[in-house]
Amino acid sequence: MSFLRRRSAATPAGPDFDVLAMDPGDWPGNLGAGLLPAPDGSCQGVFLRYDLFGGRGPAMIIGNLPEGSPAREVAEGEIPFEVGQLLVALENEEQVHVTGIEDTPVMQGDNLLIVRRLKLSESRISCVQFDRSDNVLVTIASWDRPITDDLYALLKPLPAELFQQG
């Protein structure tokens, strides 16, 4: 995916990588963004929380975790970071684990993605993951709605200004 690249600003205002997600202007509801800081101040990941239910809780979380991010390191059977964040946001304390993984080829424009569909013990959560060409892991976790192939066409890099402090 050639449009994804690492940023090399002298003083980064947020992550030093492009964040692939849905443009918040294209969706109704509220959007929240969180940065995962490392002790040295670098960004170890970004997750975006889409509240499409009109204030009744998040419907989807999209995470972007670069290579080396500790949030990427999960033991076999454990849920991804984004699924955990979704459960916390929903105040759902149920113990959830991965019951299976299925690889599926999906086209995004002219690019072929190998998407990992995670099957979870909580059937109301849909979760997919794919690796970008710049080694950033994208995870999409959705509550009570399936993740269809149409979603991948909506993903695009968000502007860096979205993550600047001010």
ZADO-564809 format. One record per atom (N, C-alpha, C): x, y, z. Coordinates in steps of 0.05 Angstrom, whole numbers, padded with zeros to 5 digits, always signed. Example, Ala and Ser with C-alpha at 12.3 -4.5 7.8 and 13.67 -1.06 7.14 Angstrom:
REM residues 2
+00264-00114+00156 +00246-00090+00156 +00264-00066+00156 +00257-00045+00142 +00273-00021+00143 +00258+00001+00157 
REM end
This chain:
REM residues 166
+00017-00023+00000 +00000+00000+00000 +00018+00025+00000 +00024+00034-00023 +00044+00055-00026 +00037+00081-00014 +00011+00087-00009 +00004+00113+00002 +00010+00114+00032 +00018+00092+00044 +00024+00093+00073 +00054+00096+00076 +00063+00114+00094 +00091+00118+00097 +00096+00128+00126 +00120+00126+00134 +00128+00137+00160 +00133+00167+00157 +00124+00182+00177 +00129+00210+00177 +00156+00215+00190 +00169+00236+00182 +00196+00242+00193 +00197+00272+00201 +00178+00282+00216 +00179+00309+00225 +00199+00312+00247 +00211+00336+00249 +00231+00341+00270 +00219+00339+00298 +00196+00351+00301 +00182+00349+00327 +00154+00339+00322 +00150+00313+00324 +00124+00301+00318 +00103+00311+00338 +00079+00317+00327 +00057+00327+00343 +00039+00304+00351 +00045+00280+00342 +00029+00257+00348 +00045+00232+00339 +00032+00213+00327 +00046+00189+00318 +00065+00196+00294 +00086+00180+00292 +00105+00184+00269 +00097+00166+00246 +00073+00157+00246 +00063+00140+00224 +00035+00149+00217 +00027+00143+00192 +00000+00150+00184 -00020+00132+00198 -00042+00143+00206 -00063+00128+00219 -00085+00121+00199 -00089+00096+00194 -00108+00087+00175 -00135+00082+00189 -00155+00096+00182 -00181+00094+00195 -00203+00106+00177 -00227+00108+00188 -00249+00121+00173 -00249+00151+00180 -00253+00167+00161 -00254+00196+00165 -00277+00202+00184 -00273+00215+00206 -00295+00221+00225 -00316+00238+00213 -00309+00254+00192 -00329+00271+00179 -00349+00255+00163 -00342+00230+00156 -00360+00213+00140 -00380+00198+00157 -00378+00200+00184 -00395+00184+00201 -00411+00201+00220 -00435+00193+00227 -00450+00207+00248 -00439+00198+00275 -00446+00211+00296 -00437+00202+00322 -00412+00216+00331 -00400+00205+00352 -00376+00217+00364 -00351+00200+00359 -00329+00214+00358 -00303+00201+00353 -00285+00208+00376 -00271+00189+00387 -00250+00194+00407 -00225+00181+00398 -00202+00194+00403 -00176+00183+00395 -00158+00181+00419 -00143+00159+00421 -00124+00155+00442 -00097+00148+00432 -00076+00159+00444 -00049+00153+00437 -00037+00135+00459 -00021+00116+00451 -00007+00099+00471 +00021+00108+00473 +00028+00123+00494 +00056+00133+00496 +00075+00113+00507 +00100+00115+00498 +00122+00099+00509 +00136+00117+00530 +00152+00105+00548 +00166+00121+00568 +00183+00144+00556 +00193+00140+00532 +00210+00160+00519 +00194+00182+00505 +00167+00180+00507 +00150+00200+00494 +00142+00194+00466 +00152+00172+00454 +00144+00165+00427 +00116+00152+00428 +00104+00152+00405 +00077+00140+00403 +00079+00111+00396 +00067+00094+00413 +00068+00065+00408 +00042+00055+00396 +00024+00073+00388 +00000+00064+00376 -00022+00085+00379 -00042+00083+00362 -00065+00101+00362 -00090+00084+00360 -00110+00090+00376 -00136+00077+00372 -00158+00097+00370 -00177+00093+00353 -00199+00111+00349 -00224+00097+00356 -00241+00110+00372 -00266+00099+00382 -00289+00113+00369 -00304+00099+00354 -00327+00110+00339 -00353+00103+00355 -00367+00124+00364 -00393+00120+00377 -00414+00126+00357 -00425+00106+00345 -00445+00109+00324 -00473+00104+00335 -00475+00099+00361 -00501+00093+00373 -00513+00118+00386 -00503+00142+00380 -00515+00166+00391 -00512+00168+00421 -00488+00163+00431 -00483+00166+00460 -00489+00142+00477 -00496+00120+00464 -00502+00095+00479 -00479+00076+00480 -00456+00085+00472 -00432+00068+00474 -00419+00065+00447 -00394+00057+00446 -00379+00055+00421 -00389+00031+00405 -00388+00035+00379 -00395+00013+00361 -00370+00001+00349 -00348+00016+00348 -00325+00006+00335 -00300+00019+00345 -00278+00004+00347 -00252+00014+00354 -00233+00005+00332 -00217+00024+00321 -00196+00018+00302 -00170+00025+00313 -00152+00006+00315 -00125+00011+00326 -00104+00009+00304 -00083+00025+00307 -00059+00025+00290 -00035+00022+00309 -00022-00001+00308 +00000-00006+00326 +00025-00012+00310 +00046+00005+00312 +00071+00001+00297 +00086-00023+00307 +00105-00031+00291 +00123-00053+00298 +00137-00046+00324 +00139-00065+00342 +00152-00060+00368 +00134-00050+00390 +00109-00043+00384 +00090-00034+00404 +00084-00057+00423 +00087-00053+00450 +00080-00074+00469 +00051-00083+00467 +00033-00066+00458 +00005-00073+00457 +00000-00095+00435 +00019-00099+00417 +00017-00120+00397 +00022-00147+00408 +00036-00149+00431 +00045-00174+00442 +00024-00186+00459 +00009-00205+00448 -00012-00219+00464 -00006-00249+00461 -00012-00263+00483 -00008-00292+00483 -00029-00305+00466 -00024-00330+00458 -00043-00345+00442 -00070-00347+00458 -00091-00341+00444 -00118-00343+00456 -00127-00317+00470 -00108-00299+00474 -00116-00273+00487 -00127-00254+00466 -00143-00235+00475 -00156-00216+00457 -00137-00193+00450 -00140-00181+00427 -00124-00158+00420 -00130-00134+00438 -00112-00116+00439 -00115-00091+00455 -00142-00077+00449 -00149-00075+00423 -00172-00060+00415 -00198-00073+00425 -00199-00100+00426 -00222-00114+00437 -00224-00108+00467 -00202-00108+00481 -00202-00101+00509 -00212-00073+00514 -00204-00054+00497 -00213-00026+00499 -00243-00024+00494 -00253-00039+00475 -00281-00040+00469 -00297-00050+00493 -00288-00071+00505 -00301-00083+00528 -00301-00063+00552 -00279-00049+00556 -00277-00029+00578 -00297-00006+00572 -00298+00003+00547 -00316+00025+00540 -00345+00017+00544 -00351-00008+00539 -00379-00018+00542 -00385-00026+00571 -00365-00024+00588 -00367-00033+00616 -00376-00062+00618 -00365-00078+00600 -00370-00106+00598 -00347-00120+00611 -00351-00134+00633 -00330-00147+00648 -00327-00176+00642 -00342-00186+00622 -00341-00214+00615 -00313-00222+00605 -00304-00246+00613 -00279-00256+00603 -00282-00266+00575 -00267-00253+00556 -00269-00260+00528 -00242-00271+00519 -00243-00291+00502 -00218-00302+00491 -00222-00309+00461 -00200-00312+00447 -00200-00319+00419 -00204-00349+00416 -00224-00356+00400 -00230-00385+00396 -00220-00396+00369 -00213-00377+00351 -00203-00386+00324 -00195-00362+00307 -00179-00368+00287 -00170-00347+00268 -00173-00358+00240 -00183-00341+00222 -00186-00348+00194 -00174-00327+00177 -00156-00334+00158 -00144-00315+00139 -00162-00312+00115 -00167-00287+00106 -00184-00282+00083 -00171-00261+00065 -00169-00266+00039 -00159-00245+00021 -00181-00225+00015 -00174-00199+00016 -00192-00177+00012 -00178-00156-00005 -00192-00145-00025 -00181-00124-00041 -00188-00097-00028 -00168-00079-00027 -00172-00051-00019 -00161-00034-00041 -00178-00025-00059 -00169-00011-00083 -00154-00031-00100 -00129-00025-00106 -00111-00042-00121 -00094-00060-00104 -00098-00059-00078 -00080-00074-00059 -00095-00098-00048 -00080-00120-00046 -00091-00144-00034 -00083-00145-00005 -00102-00148+00013 -00097-00151+00041 -00103-00179+00049 -00087-00190+00067 -00093-00216+00079 -00104-00209+00107 -00130-00211+00110 -00144-00203+00134 -00148-00227+00152 -00140-00224+00177 -00145-00245+00197 -00171-00239+00212 -00190-00257+00209 -00215-00254+00223 -00213-00271+00249 -00215-00257+00271 -00213-00270+00297 -00241-00278+00306 -00244-00303+00314 -00269-00312+00326 -00266-00311+00356 -00285-00298+00369 -00283-00293+00398 -00306-00308+00413 -00301-00313+00438 -00321-00326+00455 -00345-00309+00459 -00343-00283+00456 -00366-00264+00457 -00375-00259+00428 -00397-00272+00420 -00405-00271+00392 -00414-00244+00382 -00420-00225+00400 -00428-00198+00392 -00405-00181+00383 -00380-00190+00387 -00357-00175+00379 -00346-00187+00353 -00342-00170+00333 -00328-00178+00308 -00301-00165+00309 -00280-00180+00300 -00253-00169+00301 -00237-00179+00277 -00224-00160+00264 -00206-00167+00241 -00180-00152+00245 -00158-00163+00233 -00132-00151+00234 -00118-00154+00207 -00102-00135+00200 -00085-00138+00177 -00060-00121+00181 -00038-00129+00168 -00012-00115+00169 -00010-00097+00144 -00002-00072+00149 +00003-00053+00127 +00031-00056+00116 +00036-00044+00094 +00063-00045+00081 +00084-00032+00098 +00077-00014+00117 +00097-00002+00135 +00098-00016+00162 +00089-00040+00163 +00090-00057+00187 +00073-00047+00211 +00053-00031+00205 +00034-00023+00225 +00011-00043+00225 +00003-00054+00248 -00019-00072+00250 -00045-00057+00255 -00064-00061+00237 -00090-00049+00240 -00109-00070+00251 -00123-00063+00272 -00143-00081+00284 -00170-00065+00286 -00191-00078+00277 -00218-00067+00278 -00234-00085+00296 -00246-00073+00317 -00264-00088+00335 -00291-00074+00334 -00312-00089+00329 -00338-00078+00326 -00357-00092+00345 -00376-00076+00357 -00395-00087+00375 -00422-00090+00362 -00433-00114+00362 -00460-00120+00353 -00466-00113+00324 -00445-00114+00307 -00449-00110+00279 -00425-00124+00265 -00430-00139+00243 -00409-00153+00230 -00391-00133+00215 -00366-00141+00210 -00347-00126+00194 -00347-00138+00166 -00357-00122+00147 -00359-00132+00120 -00336-00121+00103 -00332-00133+00079 -00311-00125+00061 -00314-00096+00052 -00338-00085+00053 -00343-00057+00045 -00328-00038+00063 -00323-00045+00088 -00310-00027+00107 -00282-00020+00097 -00267-00039+00085 -00239-00034+00077 -00237-00011+00057 -00258-00007+00040 -00258+00014+00021 -00260+00042+00034 -00270+00043+00059 -00274+00068+00073 -00249+00076+00089 -00229+00058+00091 -00206+00064+00107 -00186+00081+00091 -00175+00102+00104 -00156+00119+00091 -00139+00133+00112 -00115+00143+00105 -00099+00157+00125 -00112+00182+00134 -00112+00187+00160 -00124+00211+00171 -00102+00233+00172 -00110+00258+00171 -00090+00280+00171 -00076+00282+00198 -00051+00289+00198 -00035+00291+00223 -00047+00311+00242 -00060+00332+00231 -00071+00353+00248 -00092+00342+00268 -00104+00320+00261 -00124+00308+00279 -00112+00300+00306 -00085+00295+00306 -00072+00285+00330 -00054+00306+00344 -00055+00330+00335 -00038+00351+00347 -00052+00361+00372 -00035+00367+00392 -00044+00378+00417 -00047+00408+00413 -00067+00420+00425 -00068+00449+00421 -00088+00460+00439 
REM end
